[in-house]
Amino acid sequence: MSFVWRKRWFILLFPLLLAVTVWQLRVETDLNAFFTATDDEDSRLLSGLLKSGELSRRYMLVVEKAEPANSASETSPTESPLSLAVFSARLLSQFAKLEDVEQVWPADQPPRDWIDAVASYAPYQARIFSLNPEQDGQELFDPAKLAAKAEGLKQALLSPQGSFVKAIAKQDPLLLSLNGFKDLQGQFQQQAKLGDGGALILQSRPAALDSEAHTRLQAAIRASFDSLNSETGGAFRLSMAGVPVFSVAAQSEISQDVTLVSVVSSLAVALVFIFLFHSFSALHWVMMVQGASFVIGTLATALVFQDVHSLTLALGASLIGISSDYPIHVMVHCAKHRNTPLSAVRLLWPSLLMGGLTTVIGYGALGFTGFPGFEQIAVFAVASIAGSLGLTRWVLPALLTHSSLHAAHLPGIGAWVDFCGRHRKLLLGLFGVGVIFAGLSLPQIRWMDDMQNLAMDMDLLKRQDATVRSHFSSIEPGRFVLIQADDWETALQRSEAAERRLKALKQAGVVSEYHGLFPWLVSEQLQTENAKVYQRGLTPEFQQAWKAGLSKAGLSVEKLGTLFPASAEPLQPAAVMDSPVRHILSGQMLAGQNGVMLSLWLGEHDPDQLIEGLAGLEGTRYFSQKDQLDHLAGKYRDRSLVMLGIGIGVMALFIWLQQRDLRKVFLTLLPSVASVLFIFATWALMGEEVSFLHVIGLLLSVSLCVDYGIFFIDNRGRDADVTYHAIASSTLTTIASFGALGLGKTPTLPILALSVSLGVTLGFLLCPLLIQKPTN
């Protein structure tokens, strides 16, 4: 195919490829999808909890009276005729109508479905009245206390909840079913510390980390509030907290990072290119090659994965500099020796191919570090680099046919090469001492154990979150007691045993509160024990005393005097899961790979004492999202170190297959490996906390630096000065593109920017020292 047709086909197919990519692309903004692994059960559990856990989908809303106006002449907002309770009730009604709201309720009251579900448990009153039936039965079935119990029933029937109590009393006159729920009722009474109706809980429909949906929902929440508040003259203010609030803020930062990194990276590479070649025509075509490479990488990732994460696109933007390396080598040789682009690319193709292969190996190794986000980046990079190589080999010569190029000359490059040649022995001696010293420093490396250090800086949002949460109870969505078993009955028995321990720990002050599963779900064993105690307590004396108590209280003996025997059929978990109760327990019924997984939510607690208090309970353990994230960070770090070694080994193998010379293999790898050693040692001496991201960055720097060794040793143009200028030019574009990552607020980006930039810079400087100047 002639050059003219290659050029035409490229110009025609590029926009078509772009259109297909846009059509196929679905961008994922869920941070959980990028940062959480799914290769073991705990990681899958963590991923599911972060994404759609019951508590993580809740908003905590606080409505308060606004501060009085500063000027005495102004009307004070607090003079609104509406009370806080009335305004909150109206606001609750408005929120309930929003499309993405599952339900909303006052924090000091149970939600409506909770109340309805409690009433449905009345027929099972004899089987669920106590977690410790033998212990509680003596008091519950004491005939001497029945008169007071009948009076209590009367007061309950006359209370605002009378209709609710009446529905239960018809089947459960002693209100035994409510005895099982009394601890849960107490949790709601303690849940809101604000008082006067100003604390609301809103349960959203979208997953917690679906930032796009929650952006809409938060805007709708504020619009509803503003509309209602405007009628009061701005008398109230609204604050909100919850995991979705952080999700939306994080997504906003990531979106800004993606835009900023892409724009700055492209501009930086373009400026370097203009500085080197003084050709806007060539820049135009090379940027099109880079753009096509980026589109190829994006399309490949979209085809392999269901969604492409926005961070993948941000990190993929750094490949703009790498994708330009291959055209730059061709253009430097064209400009200096006045070769045609086609002859230059043919001359350099073996080195270009090997350099691209080693870079692909480095990025490909990312897919095996266990870090889910880098699986996407690995696919993106492999496709993008392969696309750049192919376009450089078969399309670029056609595009550059009529472009004039200025010979790239970087001041100081030749001087550094000559300096290394004149003082090689001295510099190699210092290098050897440095290697020994660096090796001795490695044991001092401080590894980052807390993955929170990799989180975005959201101190202001965290303070606002703490202020809102101070009005609520302290149930923590990220830490709970995890129950695991092969079947429901075993799981429920273990859960009940754990709840008994938690009740004792609560009395001891180890845990402030907890949300268990009893009596929503009760094991058959415990139901049988309850039924035995109930039947034993239902003596003729007891029944006669109950009727006497009803008469004394002025209640109908005919309607409430009959005490029904225990139901023949126990309450089955399957029936509960088919009822509205399933919705109430959804956050505590966890998706496990095998068997049954249950969670008991915890309030403020001492983890060490809690773990000690639960010791010995089979299938029961303490689970912390933070601890699991920290564990994942350690796992990623270990795998990254392994893949760093494996990646270097695979690169060495392919270089040997090309060179068939172990000495050249050693020299090719030495600058990049030495740079990694020195950087690790520097971090160790500085006391820098090193994470798996630092290791991954150095892995990438090795894959890029090896290219320099390959080109320096091959010297296919037989001109060492031109070869090193080409390497220097590609180093500049790499630093320009990766340096742009340092502008991002997502910690992942600056860490990778620092690691890669340091690695490629040091590896570039070490090339002429460790690899003897090629013969021209």
Summary of the structure (lengths in Angstrom):
residues: 776
radius of gyration: 34.5
end to end distance: 34.7
largest distance: 114.7
contacts: 2706
relative contact order: 0.13
helix: 68%
strand: 8%
